[in-house]
Amino acid sequence: MSQRELVVLGTASQVPTRQRNHNGYLLRWGGEGVLFDPGEGIQRQMTFAGLAASDITRIALTHFHGDHCLGLPGIVQRVNLDRVAHPVDIYYPASGQMYFDRLCEATPYHRTVALRPRPVTGPGPLDAPAAPFGIEAVPLSHPIDTFGYRLTEPAGHRMMPHRLDALGVRGPRIGELQRHGSVRVDGRTVTLDEVSEPRRGQSFAFAMDTRICPGLPALASGVDLLVIEATFLDADAHLAEEYGHLTAGQAARIAAEAGVGTLVLTHFSQRYRTLEAHHAEAVRYFSGPLVIAEDLDRIPFPPRP
């Protein structure tokens, strides 16, 4: 299987700390690299993580608060400076078009790369040319327009070598079978269903800066890997509600009820010097694999069931 991992570039919320950079997450999915919510300092964090500008094929902004987008000017100019050979699609709330234009034109630079704006006007599938996954936007609840993103791989087939061998399907004939659904071997038609089993596509969801809302269960339902904000602890739930955020306990309960595979908590308020309480709070509700994200973590996609 192609490499699939989440590279965590920053885990702070509004204010960065000595240990945590502003937001930033690069999802590597084979030849794709989706950069989510680049805050300040993301270019340098990418250097520490061993990532290049050419690794970025798409950028997705959940909303236009500064800790989620003020790194965009540097990233836009860097992909142009490095003359990245492919176009870069950028998804963002359409209501923030003015901010998007300002960020992309913050200072003069020499344009060498096709940046393809993909403004998000509402819920539903988004245009994702040549991607190995579909991208869906889901509205969330924050003081300004905010969207979560869900990436889903189409279902496919897993070939069974013992069945292929038994029916004499070998070499280039295997590829022909996969492309066309059947192949003639020794006067007999062999179908794909005879030599394979269904393979569920993997999925990923990203939710930042939101209070509890109807969009969260739909966004997280059954995903293999969920990255979700946990700005506060339950003791500060009144602040989470006031400012449009989640607590670690709330995020964990959402993940548990949605049947999430692996849960990644991030976007921590600077008021918390350590994150042990976030972990303790989350494990009360979520019993699956749990990651309290740290800057420069590399989190592999969980294996298929």
N, C-alpha and C positions, 0 to 999 in steps of 0.2 A: 504494500500500500504506500502511496505517496506520503511524504512527511506532513504531519498535521500537528501543530502545536501553537500554544498561545505564548507570546513573549511579552512579559509585563514590563513596561517602560516607566511607569509612574503610578503611584497608588494614593497620592494625597488628594484631598478635596480642594477647598477654596485657597488654602494657604499651604505652600510646600514647607517641608521641615528639613532638618539635617539628614534624616533617614529616608524621606519620601519625596520624590519629584512630583510635579504636577502630573495629571492623568496622561495616559498613552498606552495603547495595547496594539500589538501587531499579531494578527491571526495568520499563520502560515498554513496554507492548504494546497499542497502540491506546488504548482507554479504560481499560485495566487498569494498575494500578501495584502491583507485588508488592515489598514491603519485606522483604529477607532480613537476619536476624541483626543487629538494631539494638543496637549497644553504646552506651556513654556518649557524649554530645555529638552525637547524630545529629540532633536538632532544629536545632542551630546549623549543622551541615553542610548540612542541607536548605536553610536560608536562603541559604548561600553558593552552593548549586547552583541557586537559583531555583525550588525545589520547594515546594509547599504541602501541608498536611495532607490536603487533599481529593484529592491525587494518589494517596493510598494506598487501595487497594481490598482488599488482602490482605496479611497478614504471615506469614512463614514462619520459624520458629526451628529450626535444626538440632539444638541441644541447649541445656542450661541452665548452661553456664559463663558467668561474668559478662561477659566481653568480647563475648559474642554475644547478650546479652539484657538487660543493665542499662539500656539505653535504652528498653526497652518501657514502663515506667511513664510516662515523659514523652510518648511517642508516643500512648499510650492516652488520657492526659489532654488532649493537644493536639487530637486529632480530636474529642473531646467539647467542648472550649473553642471550637473553630471551627465547631461544629455541622455537621459533615460530613453531607451529605444522603443518603449511601448506607451500608448496613451494611458492616462490615469483618470478613472471615473471618480467623481466626488459627490457623495450623497449628503443632503442637509435639508433642514426644514425650509420650505419655500418662503415662509413668512419672514425669514431672516436674510432674504436676498441682498438687502442693502449691506448687511454685515459681511456676508460672503464676498461681495464685490470689493469691499474695503480691505478685507484680509488678503485677498488674492492680488490686490494692486497696492499693497502697503508702501512699496518703494519701487523705483525703476529696476528692471532686470531684463536680461536677454532671453527671450522665449525660444525654447527649442523643443518643447514637449506639448503634445495635445492634451490639455486638461478638459475633460468632458463633464460639465455640470449636470447633476441629476437631482434637481429640486424635488423634495418629497411634499406632496400636497395633501396626502391623507393616507389612511390605512390601505394595505394590500401589497401585491407583488410589485417589485421595482425592476426596471430594465437593467440586466446584467449581461452584456454581450460576452459570449465565449466563456462564461464562468462555469465551473463544474458543479455549481450549486445555484439554487434560487435564492433571492433576497426578498424578504418581506419586511415592511415597516408597520409598527404598532404604536399608536398614540399612548403617551404616558401622562402623568399628572405632575406638573411643575409650574412655577409662576410664569414661564414662557413656553412656547410651543416646543415640545420634546417628543422624540420618537425613539423607541427601541428597535433593534434590528435582529432578525432571525434568518439564519442561513441553513438551508436544507438541501442535502444531496439527494438526487432522484434514486429511487429504488432500482436495484439491478439484480444480477445473478452471480452466484459463486460457482465456478466450475468444479466438478468432482473428478479428479484425475483417474480414479479407478473405473469410473463409468466411461470416460473418454477412451481409456486404453481397451476396455472390454469391447467397445463398439468400433475400434480401429480409427478413431479420430486423432490425428497427430499432426505436428508441425503447423504449416500454414492453414491447414483445414480447420484448426481450432479458431483462428481469427475469422475465417470465412463464416463459420457457424455463429460466432458472436455478432457479426455484422448483419447477417441475413436471417438468423433464426433457425436455419436448417441447412444441411449439407448432404450430398450424395456420397456414400462410402460403400464400395463393393456392391453396387446395385441396390442399396437400401438408403432410404431417407432417414437421417438422424436429426431429431429436433433438439432445440436448446433445452426444453423442459426435461428431456431424457437424461441429460448429462450435467445438470446444474440444479441448484436450489436457490430460492429467493434470498436476496441480500438486502436488508433494510438500509436505506441511506442514513448517513450520520447527520447530526444537526447541532447548531450552536446558537446561543442567544446572548444578547448584550443589552443590559438595562442600566442606565445611569440616571441620576437625579430625578427621582420620582417618589411620591408617596404611594401608599397602597391604592390601587385603582383597578378597574376591570381589565385593562390591557395586560397586566402582568401575568395572570394565569394563562392567557392565550399565548403570550410570547414564550413562556417557559415550558409549556406543556410537553413533557416527554423528551426534552432535549438531552443530548449526551453531555453537553458542557454549557453551563450557565455562568456568565460573568455579571455580577450584580452589585450595585452600591450597598454599602452598610455604613453610612456616614456616622450614625449615632448608636448608642446602646439603648436598651429598653427604658432605662431610667430617665432618658432624655427624649422619650417618644413625643412629648409635647413640642419640642423643638423640631423634630423630624416632620411632624404634621404641619407646623407653621411655615417651615422653609421648603417643604416639598421634597422630603428625603425619606429614607428607610432606616430602621435600626437593624442590627445584626439578627436579632430574634425574628423580626418581621420578614427579612429576606430569607432566612432559613425556613420559616413556616411556609412561605410561598413556594420555595423549592421542593419541600417535602410533599406538599399537596399536589404539585404539578408533576411529580414523578421524575425529577431531574436526576441525571446520572451522576455527574461531578459538579460540585458547587464551588465557585470562586468568589470570595467576598473581597471588596476593594473600596476605594474612595473614602478614606478614613479622615475624620475631622482632626485638626491639629490639637484639639483639646485632650486627646488621648495619647499619652506618652508611650504606652505599650498596648499590645493588641490581645493579650491573654484573655481579657474579659469578653472581647468579640468572639473568640473561639469558644469559650465556655458557654456563652449565650446561644451560639448557633448550634452546638451539638445537643442542646436540650431538645431541639426540634428536628434536626436533620441528621440521619444516621448513615448516609452515604459518604463517599469520599469528599472531603472538605479541605479547601485551601484558603488560608488567610494570606492574601497576596502580599508579596514583598517586591520591591523594585528589582528588576532584572531576573525574576523567576522565569523559568521555562516550564510550561505546564503542558505535557503531552495530551493529545486527545485520548480519552479512554478507549480501550479495545472494543471492537464490536461484540455484542452478546453472542 
